[in-house]
């Protein structure tokens, strides 16, 4: 039972710390989301490139659309 209580306390402490960091540093969350969207754009461009030949301009447009 002590281990379960300690695990719950740790979980609560980690959640509180994460909420505090995200509240104080919203720019970190924004940057992470932006980078994830860029990665998704790159993945879409790579998928399209696998299906056919795509010029550099098309890839650049797909990446810029994700920003």
C-alpha positions, 0 to 999 in steps of 0.5 A: 500500500505504501508503494501505491501511495508514493506512486500516486504522490509522485504522479500528482507532483509530476502533473503539478510541475508540468502544469506549472512549466507549461503555464510559465513557458507557453512558448515551449508548448507553442514551439513543440506544436509548430515543430510537430506540424512541420514534421507532418508537412515533411512526412506528407511531402515524403509520401508524395515523393514516394508516389511520383517525382516532385520538384523542390518548389512543391516540397517547399510549398508543402513545408511552408503550408505547415507553418 
